[in-house]
Amino acid sequence: MKEELGSKILELRNQGKTYNEISSILGCAKSTVSYWCGNNQKQKVRERLLRQECWKRQLMKNISKFKVRQKSSNIRKSKDWKSKLISAVKDFCKRSNMKNWGYKELINKFGTNVKCYLTGRDIDITKDDYNLDHVVPVSKGGDGSLENVGITIPIANASKSGMTLEEYLSLCEEVLRYHKPELFKD
């Protein structure tokens, strides 16, 4: 069917018909006429489809990674606090391909009663839900070293996402300026 339409389009084009005329005669879209008549159009369409496929594969890969992270977060909820912390450290190190410290080093650095480095809320890692965050995201050159760990409440970590601390604070200021302009006396 496609090939038949293509040959009709090419035949009409060889007779000197314009894209609009061919489109009217055959009742097809002008883009279809362009596909069959234009220079390298078939190749361009194939390349565009390949790019889309690549994008779709990347999206599926990201969704899969997210599901794995969600499962490991759910596993953490059912264990005692030390097992949760060990699991959190393993997840953190796995995401940045680095393992040169463990939960004991984390406790030595922060203790078990800490403040969320983003909100200032108190966190007792023996009782509360928390996340270990890359202060400088891996996507922006951060690593999995102990110096790049921040302990946060989950919602703050989710809202920071892949931003640096400066980018996150700038976004927070923008949100506040929009919703609470009275807080700023410029």
C-alpha positions as CSV (number, residue, x, y, z in Angstrom):
1,M,0.0,0.0,0.0
2,K,2.7,2.5,1.0
3,E,4.9,1.6,-2.0
4,E,1.9,1.9,-4.3
5,L,1.1,5.4,-2.9
6,G,4.8,6.3,-3.2
7,S,4.9,5.3,-6.9
8,K,1.8,7.3,-7.6
9,I,3.3,10.4,-5.9
10,L,6.5,10.1,-7.8
11,E,4.6,9.6,-11.1
12,L,2.6,12.8,-10.5
13,R,5.7,14.7,-9.4
14,N,7.5,13.6,-12.7
15,Q,4.5,15.1,-14.5
16,G,5.4,18.5,-12.9
17,K,2.6,18.5,-10.3
18,T,3.3,20.5,-7.1
19,Y,3.2,19.0,-3.6
20,N,-0.1,20.7,-3.0
21,E,-1.6,19.4,-6.2
22,I,-0.4,15.8,-5.5
23,S,-1.8,16.1,-2.0
24,S,-5.2,17.1,-3.4
25,I,-5.3,14.5,-6.1
26,L,-4.4,11.6,-3.9
27,G,-6.1,12.8,-0.7
28,C,-2.9,12.4,1.4
29,A,-1.0,14.8,3.6
30,K,1.6,17.1,2.1
31,S,4.2,15.6,4.5
32,T,3.6,12.2,2.8
33,V,4.3,13.8,-0.6
34,S,7.4,15.4,0.9
35,Y,8.5,12.0,2.3
36,W,8.5,10.4,-1.1
37,C,9.7,13.4,-3.2
38,G,12.1,15.3,-0.9
39,N,15.9,14.9,-0.8
40,N,16.9,12.4,1.9
41,Q,13.4,12.6,3.5
42,K,13.3,8.8,4.1
43,Q,16.7,8.9,5.8
44,K,15.7,11.9,7.9
45,V,12.5,10.1,9.1
46,R,14.5,7.0,10.0
47,E,17.0,9.0,12.0
48,R,14.3,10.9,13.8
49,L,12.6,7.6,14.7
50,L,15.9,6.2,16.0
51,R,16.4,9.3,18.2
52,Q,12.9,8.8,19.5
53,E,13.6,5.2,20.2
54,C,16.8,6.1,22.0
55,W,14.9,8.6,24.1
56,K,12.2,6.0,24.9
57,R,14.9,3.5,25.9
58,Q,16.5,6.0,28.2
59,L,13.1,6.8,29.8
60,M,12.4,3.2,30.4
61,K,15.9,2.7,31.9
62,N,15.3,5.7,34.3
63,I,11.8,4.3,35.3
64,S,13.4,0.9,36.0
65,K,16.2,2.5,38.2
66,F,13.5,4.5,40.1
67,K,11.5,1.3,40.7
68,V,14.6,-0.4,42.1
69,R,15.3,2.5,44.4
70,Q,11.7,2.5,45.5
71,K,11.9,-1.2,46.4
72,S,15.1,-0.7,48.4
73,S,13.5,2.2,50.2
74,N,10.5,0.0,51.1
75,I,12.8,-2.8,52.3
76,R,14.5,-0.3,54.7
77,K,11.2,0.5,56.4
78,S,10.8,-3.0,57.8
79,K,14.2,-3.4,59.4
80,D,15.7,-2.2,62.6
81,W,17.4,1.3,62.5
82,K,21.0,-0.1,62.0
83,S,19.9,-2.3,59.1
84,K,18.1,0.6,57.6
85,L,21.2,2.8,57.9
86,I,23.4,0.0,56.3
87,S,21.0,-0.3,53.5
88,A,20.9,3.5,53.0
89,V,24.7,3.7,52.8
90,K,24.8,0.8,50.3
91,D,22.2,2.5,48.1
92,F,24.1,5.8,48.3
93,C,27.4,4.3,47.4
94,K,25.9,2.2,44.6
95,R,24.4,5.3,43.0
96,S,27.8,6.9,42.8
97,N,29.9,3.8,42.2
98,M,32.0,4.3,45.3
99,K,32.5,2.3,48.5
100,N,35.2,3.5,50.8
101,W,33.1,4.1,53.9
102,G,30.3,2.4,55.8
103,Y,27.6,3.1,58.4
104,K,30.0,3.4,61.3
105,E,31.9,6.2,59.6
106,L,28.6,7.9,58.9
107,I,27.6,7.7,62.6
108,N,31.1,8.9,63.6
109,K,30.7,12.0,61.4
110,F,27.1,12.9,62.1
111,G,25.9,10.9,65.1
112,T,22.4,9.6,65.4
113,N,20.6,12.9,66.1
114,V,21.2,15.2,63.2
115,K,19.6,18.2,61.5
116,C,18.3,17.9,57.9
117,Y,21.0,19.8,56.0
118,L,18.3,21.3,53.8
119,T,15.5,22.2,56.2
120,G,17.1,22.2,59.6
121,R,14.5,19.8,61.0
122,D,15.7,17.4,63.7
123,I,16.2,13.8,62.5
124,D,16.8,10.9,64.9
125,I,18.1,8.2,62.5
126,T,17.2,5.5,65.0
127,K,13.5,6.5,64.7
128,D,12.8,8.9,61.8
129,D,12.6,8.4,58.1
130,Y,15.5,10.1,56.3
131,N,17.6,10.0,53.1
132,L,21.2,10.2,52.3
133,D,21.8,12.9,49.7
134,H,24.7,13.7,47.4
135,V,25.3,17.4,48.4
136,V,26.9,17.9,45.0
137,P,24.9,15.6,42.7
138,V,26.7,12.9,40.8
139,S,25.3,14.4,37.6
140,K,27.1,17.6,38.4
141,G,30.5,16.1,39.3
142,G,29.8,14.9,42.9
143,D,31.0,11.6,44.2
144,G,30.1,9.1,46.8
145,S,32.6,10.2,49.4
146,L,31.6,10.8,53.0
147,E,32.4,14.5,52.5
148,N,29.6,14.7,49.9
149,V,26.9,13.1,52.1
150,G,24.0,15.1,53.5
151,I,21.2,13.7,55.7
152,T,17.8,15.0,54.7
153,I,14.1,14.5,55.3
154,P,12.7,12.5,52.3
155,I,10.5,15.3,50.9
156,A,13.4,17.8,50.9
157,N,15.6,15.4,49.2
158,A,13.0,14.7,46.5
159,S,12.4,18.4,45.9
160,K,16.2,19.1,45.6
161,S,16.4,16.3,43.0
162,G,19.6,16.7,40.8
163,M,20.2,20.4,41.8
164,T,23.3,21.7,43.6
165,L,22.6,23.4,46.9
166,E,23.0,26.8,45.3
167,E,20.5,26.0,42.6
168,Y,18.0,24.6,45.1
169,L,18.3,27.6,47.4
170,S,17.8,29.9,44.4
171,L,14.6,28.0,43.4
172,C,13.3,28.1,47.0
173,E,13.9,31.9,47.0
174,E,12.1,32.2,43.7
175,V,9.1,30.3,45.1
176,L,9.0,32.4,48.3
177,R,9.3,35.7,46.3
178,Y,6.3,34.6,44.2
179,H,4.1,33.4,47.0
180,K,5.3,35.5,49.9
181,P,6.7,38.7,48.5
182,E,6.2,40.5,51.9
183,L,9.1,38.4,53.3
184,F,11.6,40.3,51.1
185,K,12.3,44.0,51.7
186,D,14.3,44.8,48.5
